């Protein structure tokens, strides 16, 4: 799934976004494009689970 994370602006943000996702799926494969604020996640979970995890950690994410 592809996600747009509006408030991800730096490498530290990317690490935190990764930690949020890994918190619900430690096997997720995550690729992050910081300049475009995009996150590509390979997971078996529903997108709502990932979006909820990010939201709980104050990330403004939406599916693309």
Order of alpha helices (4+ residues) and beta strands (2+ residues): beta-alpha-beta-beta-alpha-beta
